[in-house]
Amino acid sequence: MTINKLMARLFVLSVLFLSSCSDDDSTSEPKGDYEDGILISGEGSGASTGSVSFVSNDFMTTENLIYKKVNNTELGTFLQSLAFDGDEAYIIVDNANTVTVVDRLTFEEKGTVTTDLSTPRYMAIVGDKGYVTNWGSTADETDDFIAIVDLNSLSVESTISVGNGPERIIASNGKLYVSHKGAFTNNDVVSVIDIATKNVQEVTLKDKPDELFFNSSGDLVVLSEGRTLFDMDWNVIGNTLGSISTINPSNLTVSSELIFAEGEHPSLMVIDGSTIYYELNGAIYEMADTASALPSTSILTAEGFLYGMAIKNNNIYTLDASFSDVSTLNVYGLASKEKTQTKSVALGASKIYFN
C-alpha cells in the first residue's frame, strides 16, 4: 500500500512538472518572426514593388521584403499605408487597388480585397468593418469615396461619397475623421462622418490637411501643409498658408489655428503624449499640444530626405527615403538629439509602425 501511494505521488508530481515545463515553454515561444519590432512600409517606385521591412526592438535584426519572403509574391506599387486590428495587419496598395490582410507577427497572407477599390490610401477599423479612403480616378475630382469593407468576407459592402482627395482617416466615438489633401489637385477640408447614419459634415481649414490625431484633451489636431502656386510654365507665383489647427469634436468648430509663415510647408506631424512633433524643411520641431504659438527653433535636423517620422521610448525615428535604392532608418535620442542607430530599409520608405 505504501509503495502504491508513493508511486501515485511520483506520477502526480511528474505530471505537474511536465505541465509546468510545457506552460513555461509556451509563454517563452515567440508567436512569429516579426513580433516585438518595428515595421517600415516602403512605397516602391515605378521600377519596383512596394515592400515591408522589419527591424527588431534591440536593432540586432533587420529584414527587408518580408511579405515577399513569406508569401513568395509581390504587393505591387505604391504601398501607401498599413492598418492594424488585433493580430492582423492590413496593407493598402493604391496603384494595385488592393487591401491585403496578413498575420502581423508571421506576415502570412490571410486574404485580399481585390474589387471595388479605386486608388485606396488609408484605413480605419471599427468592429468588423474597415473604412478605406479612395481617391477614385485621378482625372475625376467628384468620384472619391470611403469604402466600407466587411473584414469577415474581405469585400466592399458599400461606399460613402466624399470630397476630393480623402487621405488620412481615424475613428472616435462613432465618427470617422478624414483629411482631404486633395489628391493631385487641392482641398482644404476635414470630413466628419457619422458611422451609423453615413451623414457627412465638413470643416474648412488651410490647404492640404494631412496628418490628424486626437490630443491629450480629446480635441482633433490637424496639420495643413499649404501649397505652392505655379504659373503655366511652372514658375512659383505664390504660396497658400500652412497651419496646425485644433477642432472641437463636439461642435466641429476650430478652437485654435497656428499659422506658418508664407512659403513654409510643414509635414509629418505626430503626437506623443501631450507633445506635438512636426517637420519643416528637414528640421523637426516640438511643442505642447496646448501651445498658443509655433516654436521658433527646431530640436533636430534629420539626415537626408525626411519622408517618415515616429516617436517612441524617448527616441525619434526618421526615414531618409530613396526611390532608386534602399532607404535609411535613423534613430535619434530625444534627450541627446544624437543618432544612435542606422538601418537599411525598404525602397521609398514612408511609414513607421511599432509591432
Summary of the structure (lengths in Angstrom):
residues: 355
radius of gyration: 23.5
end to end distance: 57.2
largest distance: 102.6
contacts: 1177
relative contact order: 0.11
helix: 9%
strand: 49%
